[in-house]
Amino acid sequence: MTDPILDILQKKGIIDEKVRAIAEDLVTRGKTLEQALVGAKYVSDTAFAEAQAEAYGVPFLDVSDAELNPDVVNMVPKQTLTAFKMVPLSFKDNKLTVLLRNPQDYRAVESLEFLAGEKDWDLQIATAPASQINKLVKTLSGLEAEIETSLEAAKGKYEKEKEESAPEGNIEDIIKGAPVSRMLSVIMRHAVDGGASDIHIEPVGNESRIRYRIDGVLRTTLTLPIYVHPALVSRVKVLANLKIDETRIPQDGRITQEINNKKIDFRISTLPVVEHEKVVMRILDTTAGAPTLERLGFRKEYIAIMKEEIKQPHGLFLITGPTGSGKSTTLFSALNLLNSDGVNISTLEDPVEYYIEGVNQSQVRPEIGYTFAAGLRSLLRQDPNVVMVGEIRDRETAELAIHASLTGHLIFSTLHTNDVYGLVPRLLDMGLEPFLLAATMNLGVAQRLARKICDFCKEEEEIPEITRKQLMDVLQTIPKKYLTDVDITKKITFYHGKGCPKCGGIGYSGRTAVAELFQFSDKAKRLVESGFSREEFQKEFDKQEMITLYQDLTLKAAEGLTTVEEVMRLAQDTSDTDDELEKPPEPNLPEVKKKI
């Protein structure tokens, strides 16, 4: 049904032959016609909706001033509304009128026809400009409903004339009693319910934007008027015991709240930006224990190696990767395997992310001189068997870790490098002696986190042949022992998530570890002493039959755990390839904001 819409738009002179050809080409590449025309700004959403209505024979409505009737909205099950982003507009003379962005969405229409048949209603499908439908869909969200109540109450208190002086009285008392406290409470609770790891509260132009990081990706949840932003930041500061009148320098703090009967820690960081402050809140569920290595998604071959290495009486067990790649979680999963009455385990962390019974956990406080280095000196006087240092950041900490491992301690820690090869050069750059590293290194692990496909909306995905060839070329290089679930002699099926209510319409749910390991065998230790050249490292890596981050990531896509899209997204973070997979052109979609 794309041709009738294109015919109508061309007949009206809205597009010409050139634009039509571009749109048709993008549709053959898997884009919708709306993405090809409206997303690329060739056609307005109003003109597209009018042409769509004419082509499909449904009414076109201007709903810019429409107000939703809760009684009409409740006539359609909430799950149906969420799944298809439809808007029940009116119910009159036994006829239910529902807005759809795509009146040809047979699943949505079928669902409505079934409902109407059960209730003996007449059904009218209509369409409207996408921006208007999106605005109405937004009002259906429970989060916006709660925020709006607080926002209206806050507006009178915080929308001041420029020349007006500050309100009288103690500002802290004013903020505590303001409706903004309820607003922040809703934002925090909604983030925890949605499985977010971070909350970003940031000024953007005339708006205060709230974004959640879910499964490693930031998403805009809602935007508020800018006049609320200072009060929202101040409320965070009050809860975190920060100085609310200090806006010139960054501040760090902590908020502890009980949400859904769980103790949740929010680690607060404020940063001065132009005219305002930005706040980031790291969410830590202190009631959740560290998951097992199996649950994290490590391959059974890797788990066997890691379990073998943590039995060593002394040495260094190092994990590397960027911020947010799950390094600390992996360390605690390993520590859990060692946790017993006969082993004294002590940790230095910043912050303490998991509380594990039987482990002595200490949080460093650099502002008072309690750094990783200072803490490690003290820990070594506590008769530990195993020490976990949150991060090796400097030469002093690195030297202490090396000497502790030389004196009979098993040391777990993390660094920031791109891959396992980078571990040794990074430590050498800190000024450590190669012979000391050679004597202490046991195992290096590099990891990333890839988003997993939602099990509830998983379906097969067709990918371009050039991309398939690149992926197959990678799979051909993987040792056979890892290919137990993938037959590379046949055409491999790749999957993606089409989006459903269970995953919030994004097609992903949860994450899995993507990793590469390197054991510091006797041969590898001699390489460290002699300079650790890349060529010699690669030979030893291949001899150990390890697979790289990029190979592991590609294999997980072939196994149906993640998508080709994730392979493309994370490929630039892996060290195995300089050739990025060819990507289909991205649609120039307009940004859709949940705005009050």
BAGU-583320 format. One record per residue (C-alpha): x, y, z; residue in one letter. Coordinates in pm, whole numbers. Layout:
BEGIN
px, py, pz, rest
X, Y, Z, A $
...
***
This chain:
BEGIN
px, py, pz, rest
0, 0, 0, M $
294, 239, -39, T $
220, 324, -403, D $
-122, 485, -342, P $
28, 714, -75, I $
316, 809, -303, L $
71, 863, -591, D $
-140, 1098, -378, I $
161, 1295, -250, L $
304, 1325, -601, Q $
-30, 1426, -749, K $
-61, 1703, -491, K $
290, 1823, -576, G $
424, 1751, -227, I $
697, 1521, -361, I $
862, 1482, -700, D $
1003, 1181, -886, E $
1343, 1214, -721, K $
1203, 1207, -367, V $
973, 922, -462, R $
1268, 716, -588, A $
1460, 781, -264, I $
1159, 679, -55, A $
1102, 362, -254, E $
1469, 269, -216, D $
1457, 319, 163, L $
1142, 106, 184, V $
1322, -179, 6, T $
1595, -147, 271, R $
1344, -214, 547, G $
1230, 136, 643, K $
864, 226, 672, T $
728, 481, 427, L $
669, 721, 716, E $
1035, 693, 821, Q $
1147, 747, 462, A $
936, 1057, 405, L $
855, 1219, 739, V $
1171, 1107, 919, G $
1386, 1245, 637, A $
1181, 1567, 642, K $
1062, 1542, 281, Y $
698, 1552, 394, V $
527, 1693, 703, S $
351, 1448, 932, D $
22, 1627, 860, T $
55, 1587, 482, A $
158, 1222, 523, F $
-137, 1146, 754, A $
-381, 1311, 510, E $
-245, 1105, 219, A $
-252, 790, 431, Q $
-615, 852, 530, A $
-713, 904, 166, E $
-528, 593, 51, A $
-674, 368, 320, Y $
-1023, 521, 319, G $
-1030, 628, 683, V $
-1110, 970, 834, P $
-830, 1221, 891, F $
-872, 1414, 1216, L $
-702, 1720, 1361, D $
-672, 1636, 1731, V $
-436, 1914, 1835, S $
-688, 2039, 2093, D $
-844, 1704, 2181, A $
-881, 1601, 2543, E $
-902, 1238, 2637, L $
-1198, 1103, 2830, N $
-1074, 858, 3097, P $
-1397, 657, 3066, D $
-1337, 608, 2692, V $
-968, 525, 2744, V $
-1058, 259, 3000, N $
-1281, 85, 2745, M $
-967, -56, 2580, V $
-737, -284, 2788, P $
-418, -110, 2901, K $
-199, -383, 2750, Q $
-357, -324, 2408, T $
-303, 52, 2437, L $
63, 5, 2528, T $
136, -260, 2267, A $
-4, -68, 1969, F $
18, 296, 2089, K $
-343, 359, 1993, M $
-566, 637, 2127, V $
-934, 575, 2210, P $
-1075, 914, 2112, L $
-1452, 901, 2160, S $
-1753, 676, 2214, F $
-2080, 802, 2073, K $
-2394, 627, 1951, D $
-2233, 291, 2031, N $
-1937, 374, 1804, K $
-1581, 364, 1939, L $
-1340, 589, 1748, T $
-973, 496, 1781, V $
-669, 677, 1638, L $
-390, 472, 1480, L $
-68, 606, 1328, R $
-89, 326, 1074, N $
-450, 229, 993, P $
-312, -75, 808, Q $
-157, -224, 1125, D $
-357, -545, 1097, Y $
-263, -664, 1447, R $
-395, -346, 1607, A $
-709, -347, 1391, V $
-768, -717, 1458, E $
-736, -658, 1832, S $
-987, -373, 1821, L $
-1229, -564, 1600, E $
-1222, -855, 1844, F $
-1294, -619, 2135, L $
-1573, -440, 1946, A $
-1728, -775, 1847, G $
-1731, -892, 2207, E $
-1894, -569, 2328, K $
-2124, -533, 2024, D $
-1978, -190, 1942, W $
-1931, -27, 1606, D $
-1565, 52, 1535, L $
-1423, 354, 1355, Q $
-1049, 362, 1279, I $
-912, 711, 1213, A $
-569, 868, 1178, T $
-404, 1201, 1256, A $
-58, 1361, 1235, P $
198, 1149, 1418, A $
302, 1437, 1646, S $
-57, 1480, 1764, Q $
-104, 1108, 1825, I $
226, 1091, 2013, N $
115, 1377, 2235, K $
-207, 1195, 2322, L $
-25, 865, 2377, V $
202, 1042, 2622, K $
-89, 1151, 2836, T $
-186, 787, 2883, L $
132, 719, 3081, S $
97, 689, 3456, G $
430, 863, 3512, L $
323, 1181, 3335, E $
-10, 1177, 3520, A $
166, 1182, 3857, E $
425, 1437, 3746, I $
164, 1671, 3603, E $
-19, 1693, 3936, T $
302, 1796, 4111, S $
406, 2022, 3828, L $
92, 2232, 3837, E $
132, 2282, 4210, A $
501, 2366, 4168, A $
443, 2613, 3886, K $
301, 2882, 4109, G $
587, 2849, 4355, K $
880, 2848, 4113, Y $
782, 3041, 3802, E $
900, 3385, 3913, K $
951, 3711, 3734, E $
1319, 3782, 3661, K $
1329, 4090, 3879, E $
1163, 3920, 4178, E $
1392, 3849, 4469, S $
1441, 3510, 4630, A $
1155, 3382, 4848, P $
1165, 3466, 5214, E $
1246, 3206, 5474, G $
1481, 2911, 5480, N $
1518, 2772, 5126, I $
1571, 2421, 5259, E $
1236, 2429, 5440, D $
1066, 2568, 5129, I $
1202, 2285, 4912, I $
1112, 2015, 5164, K $
749, 2127, 5166, G $
717, 2180, 4793, A $
535, 1951, 4549, P $
871, 1899, 4376, V $
948, 1643, 4647, S $
669, 1424, 4514, R $
792, 1483, 4160, M $
1142, 1354, 4245, L $
998, 1060, 4436, S $
799, 955, 4127, V $
1108, 987, 3903, I $
1319, 774, 4139, M $
1055, 506, 4187, R $
979, 486, 3816, H $
1353, 443, 3741, A $
1382, 155, 3989, V $
1067, -12, 3854, D $
1203, 20, 3499, G $
1537, -143, 3585, G $
1741, 174, 3521, A $
2102, 193, 3640, S $
2128, 574, 3627, D $
1904, 882, 3627, I $
2019, 1196, 3443, H $
1851, 1527, 3531, I $
1989, 1786, 3292, E $
1897, 2131, 3156, P $
1850, 2142, 2779, V $
1744, 2482, 2645, G $
1412, 2572, 2806, N $
1353, 2222, 2942, E $
1470, 1997, 3220, S $
1528, 1657, 3060, R $
1498, 1334, 3258, I $
1682, 1036, 3107, R $
1718, 679, 3234, Y $
2004, 446, 3143, R $
1844, 106, 3088, I $
2052, -189, 2966, D $
2340, 50, 2902, G $
2149, 290, 2676, V $
2018, 635, 2774, L $
1655, 708, 2695, R $
1458, 1029, 2745, T $
1168, 955, 2977, T $
1012, 1297, 3007, L $
1089, 1666, 2987, T $
978, 1932, 3234, L $
971, 2312, 3213, P $
1304, 2469, 3298, I $
1156, 2662, 3591, Y $
1126, 2331, 3779, V $
1492, 2236, 3727, H $
1656, 2441, 4009, P $
1402, 2316, 4261, A $
1447, 1956, 4145, L $
1827, 1982, 4180, V $
1793, 2145, 4521, S $
1560, 1871, 4639, R $
1820, 1610, 4538, V $
2084, 1804, 4731, K $
1867, 1822, 5043, V $
1814, 1445, 5042, L $
2187, 1384, 4981, A $
2299, 1631, 5250, N $
2482, 1849, 4998, L $
2521, 2227, 5005, K $
2220, 2364, 4821, I $
2366, 2713, 4795, D $
2689, 2588, 4634, E $
2637, 2574, 4257, T $
2990, 2655, 4135, R $
3166, 2324, 4203, I $
3074, 1955, 4164, P $
2942, 1770, 4469, Q $
2897, 1402, 4552, D $
2653, 1246, 4794, G $
2423, 956, 4867, R $
2050, 899, 4916, I $
1905, 581, 5067, T $
1536, 508, 5006, Q $
1310, 209, 5053, E $
1128, 135, 4728, I $
909, -173, 4678, N $
1030, -307, 5013, N $
1391, -294, 4896, K $
1671, -72, 5025, K $
1796, 130, 4727, I $
2108, 347, 4728, D $
2128, 647, 4495, F $
2484, 778, 4448, R $
2456, 1146, 4361, I $
2690, 1355, 4145, S $
2620, 1721, 4062, T $
2803, 1917, 3793, L $
2785, 2290, 3715, P $
2684, 2352, 3353, V $
2589, 2671, 3170, V $
2335, 2861, 3386, E $
2229, 2547, 3578, H $
2350, 2222, 3734, E $
2324, 1866, 3606, K $
2255, 1573, 3838, V $
2335, 1206, 3779, V $
2199, 946, 4021, M $
2357, 597, 4013, R $
2103, 336, 4133, I $
2232, 50, 4349, L $
2002, -221, 4481, D $
2184, -315, 4799, T $
1950, -610, 4864, T $
2054, -787, 4544, A $
2348, -1024, 4568, G $
2600, -1067, 4290, A $
2476, -1306, 4019, P $
2666, -1620, 3925, T $
2910, -1631, 3634, L $
2659, -1850, 3449, E $
2383, -1592, 3491, R $
2614, -1317, 3370, L $
2644, -1499, 3037, G $
3006, -1618, 3034, F $
3079, -1921, 2819, R $
3123, -2250, 3002, K $
3481, -2274, 2871, E $
3559, -1934, 3027, Y $
3387, -2019, 3355, I $
3601, -2333, 3390, A $
3919, -2125, 3341, I $
3806, -1855, 3588, M $
3718, -2113, 3853, K $
4059, -2272, 3807, E $
4243, -1940, 3840, E $
4067, -1822, 4156, I $
4201, -2133, 4331, K $
4554, -1995, 4296, Q $
4706, -1910, 4638, P $
4837, -1573, 4519, H $
4865, -1350, 4214, G $
4662, -1096, 4017, L $
4315, -1156, 3870, F $
4243, -846, 3657, L $
3932, -741, 3467, I $
3931, -461, 3212, T $
3667, -269, 3021, G $
3501, 72, 3001, P $
3276, 220, 3270, T $
2949, 30, 3296, G $
3077, -293, 3141, S $
3004, -507, 3448, G $
3359, -541, 3583, K $
3264, -509, 3950, S $
2975, -753, 3912, T $
3207, -1013, 3761, T $
3458, -962, 4043, L $
3192, -1021, 4306, F $
3066, -1329, 4125, S $
3420, -1465, 4147, A $
3456, -1363, 4513, L $
3132, -1544, 4594, N $
3294, -1868, 4482, L $
3572, -1814, 4740, L $
3350, -1697, 5024, N $
3374, -1945, 5312, S $
3456, -1955, 5683, D $
3816, -2049, 5610, G $
3889, -1752, 5385, V $
3926, -1388, 5490, N $
3805, -1168, 5203, I $
3839, -790, 5224, S $
3739, -530, 4965, T $
3804, -165, 4888, L $
3526, -15, 4678, E $
3400, 314, 4542, D $
3108, 273, 4589, P $
3004, -50, 4761, V $
2766, -199, 4503, E $
2684, -540, 4650, Y $
2667, -639, 5014, Y $
2790, -996, 5064, I $
2763, -1168, 5399, E $
3102, -1280, 5529, G $
3302, -1032, 5320, V $
3468, -730, 5484, N $
3371, -440, 5259, Q $
3512, -91, 5292, S $
3434, 222, 5094, Q $
3721, 453, 5007, V $
3685, 826, 5074, R $
3948, 1021, 4877, P $
3828, 1353, 5020, E $
3966, 1256, 5361, I $
4274, 1075, 5232, G $
4128, 723, 5245, Y $
4226, 624, 4891, T $
4268, 281, 4731, F $
4641, 297, 4808, A $
4593, 400, 5171, A $
4318, 145, 5220, G $
4526, -134, 5067, L $
4811, -63, 5311, R $
4567, -100, 5601, S $
4400, -410, 5460, L $
4731, -593, 5438, L $
4756, -559, 5819, R $
4413, -728, 5854, Q $
4545, -1078, 5772, D $
4349, -1120, 5445, P $
4366, -1418, 5212, N $
4186, -1243, 4927, V $
4176, -869, 4857, V $
3953, -695, 4604, M $
4060, -343, 4504, V $
3784, -164, 4311, G $
4024, -10, 4059, E $
4396, 31, 4002, I $
4416, 399, 3912, R $
4775, 496, 3984, D $
5128, 366, 4030, R $
5110, 357, 4408, E $
4803, 132, 4412, T $
4950, -88, 4137, A $
5280, -134, 4325, E $
5098, -220, 4648, L $
4883, -476, 4463, A $
5193, -632, 4305, I $
5378, -658, 4636, H $
5068, -796, 4812, A $
5040, -1072, 4551, S $
5412, -1146, 4592, L $
5363, -1191, 4967, T $
5094, -1458, 4932, G $
4770, -1272, 4867, H $
4523, -1325, 4585, L $
4438, -980, 4446, I $
4129, -900, 4238, F $
4103, -563, 4064, S $
4003, -371, 3750, T $
4166, -140, 3497, L $
4048, 63, 3201, H $
4188, -79, 2876, T $
4027, -186, 2550, N $
4123, -555, 2560, D $
4328, -812, 2752, V $
4641, -726, 2555, Y $
4624, -372, 2697, G $
4653, -488, 3059, L $
5031, -537, 3060, V $
5119, -220, 2860, P $
4892, -18, 3089, R $
5066, -144, 3402, L $
5407, -91, 3243, L $
5305, 268, 3164, D $
5241, 314, 3536, M $
5608, 236, 3596, G $
5591, -125, 3714, L $
5883, -357, 3650, E $
5821, -628, 3387, P $
5978, -902, 3602, F $
5737, -820, 3889, L $
5438, -838, 3656, L $
5561, -1166, 3512, A $
5579, -1313, 3862, A $
5228, -1209, 3966, T $
4988, -1205, 3667, M $
4742, -1499, 3668, N $
4446, -1409, 3447, L $
4325, -1117, 3240, G $
3958, -1072, 3144, V $
3819, -805, 2910, A $
3444, -765, 2890, Q $
3149, -568, 2758, R $
2774, -598, 2809, L $
2548, -668, 2510, A $
2172, -623, 2525, R $
1974, -948, 2507, K $
1678, -995, 2276, I $
1341, -991, 2454, C $
1212, -1350, 2475, D $
850, -1236, 2438, F $
885, -1064, 2099, C $
1183, -1243, 1946, K $
1153, -1299, 1572, E $
1373, -1375, 1273, E $
1549, -1084, 1104, E $
1668, -1049, 747, E $
2005, -876, 720, I $
2192, -742, 413, P $
2408, -1000, 239, E $
2726, -794, 278, I $
2668, -784, 655, T $
2593, -1157, 664, R $
2918, -1228, 477, K $
3119, -1020, 726, Q $
2963, -1202, 1019, L $
3023, -1542, 860, M $
3387, -1449, 796, D $
3423, -1385, 1169, V $
3248, -1711, 1266, L $
3483, -1906, 1038, Q $
3778, -1797, 1256, T $
3629, -1922, 1585, I $
3768, -2252, 1726, P $
3525, -2543, 1683, K $
3486, -2606, 2055, K $
3280, -2285, 2085, Y $
3047, -2373, 1793, L $
2841, -2641, 1965, T $
2515, -2445, 1914, D $
2596, -2294, 1575, V $
2637, -2479, 1244, D $
2841, -2249, 1021, I $
2801, -2485, 724, T $
2436, -2382, 697, K $
2262, -2046, 661, K $
2243, -1896, 1009, I $
1922, -1732, 1126, T $
1963, -1401, 1307, F $
1698, -1258, 1537, Y $
1575, -931, 1680, H $
1295, -817, 1909, G $
1003, -645, 1736, K $
898, -466, 2059, G $
623, -557, 2304, C $
476, -439, 2637, P $
712, -670, 2830, K $
1024, -489, 2702, C $
870, -141, 2671, G $
864, -166, 2292, G $
1244, -169, 2247, I $
1299, -536, 2169, G $
1566, -590, 2436, Y $
1549, -717, 2793, S $
1855, -759, 3012, G $
2221, -791, 2915, R $
2479, -1064, 2872, T $
2855, -1056, 2919, A $
3079, -1055, 2612, V $
3437, -1140, 2706, A $
3787, -1245, 2612, E $
4034, -1418, 2846, L $
4408, -1459, 2856, F $
4591, -1694, 3091, Q $
4942, -1591, 3191, F $
5106, -1926, 3129, S $
5481, -1977, 3168, D $
5525, -1880, 2802, K $
5311, -1569, 2850, A $
5510, -1465, 3158, K $
5831, -1486, 2957, R $
5664, -1261, 2699, L $
5592, -1006, 2973, V $
5956, -1005, 3078, E $
6075, -960, 2718, S $
5847, -668, 2628, G $
5511, -834, 2548, F $
5499, -771, 2174, S $
5160, -777, 2003, R $
5266, -1045, 1754, E $
5392, -1285, 2021, E $
5086, -1219, 2236, F $
4858, -1305, 1941, Q $
5037, -1635, 1887, K $
4997, -1731, 2253, E $
4633, -1612, 2250, F $
4559, -1838, 1951, D $
4749, -2125, 2109, K $
4525, -2102, 2416, Q $
4221, -2120, 2180, E $
4067, -1806, 2322, M $
3818, -1592, 2130, I $
3818, -1215, 2111, T $
3547, -980, 2227, L $
3434, -930, 1869, Y $
3422, -1304, 1802, Q $
3226, -1368, 2121, D $
2984, -1088, 2034, L $
2930, -1222, 1681, T $
2881, -1574, 1812, L $
2618, -1455, 2059, K $
2428, -1297, 1770, A $
2449, -1626, 1576, A $
2321, -1809, 1886, E $
2019, -1578, 1898, G $
2109, -1408, 2227, L $
2165, -1062, 2082, T $
2110, -876, 1755, T $
2323, -775, 1461, V $
2241, -418, 1563, E $
2421, -479, 1895, E $
2717, -626, 1709, V $
2739, -303, 1507, M $
2694, -85, 1816, R $
2963, -257, 2020, L $
3200, -337, 1732, A $
3374, -1, 1767, Q $
3450, -84, 2133, D $
3620, -413, 2055, T $
3982, -436, 1955, S $
3955, -718, 1704, D $
3859, -529, 1392, T $
3913, -193, 1232, D $
3646, -258, 971, D $
3307, -154, 1092, E $
3013, -351, 962, L $
2826, -177, 685, E $
2515, -21, 830, K $
2193, 52, 644, P $
2112, 425, 632, P $
1956, 548, 953, E $
1621, 724, 917, P $
1626, 1090, 1009, N $
1345, 1049, 1255, L $
1213, 1350, 1445, P $
1282, 1337, 1815, E $
967, 1248, 2004, V $
968, 1385, 2356, K $
733, 1314, 2640, K $
668, 1673, 2726, K $
436, 1829, 2978, I $
***
